Amino acid sequence: MNIIITIFSMLFLFMALAVMFAFSRNRHYGLFLIGLAYGTSAVVALMLMHWGPLVAGFALAWGMKMIGLEPPQAVAESQGDEQSKIRES
């Protein structure tokens, strides 16, 4: 069971890193909170070697997405277009 908890904790850490990278690109603070929830739950699960923090972190991140803390897709795409225009010039 410890191996499964470790694998899922590592996946949560990678998700936290990916979300923090997205936060650094567009500075939407909802992404920071979601990444913090994933990362904290992964670290606590590794410290306690229990699956409860992973479930709680996933539910917390999902809840944050449901109340609108994730940026809309149109905003993310438009910022990506602006970045590509800057690189082209």
Helices and strands as residue ranges (DSSP letters): H 2-26, H 29-48, H 52-66, H 73-88
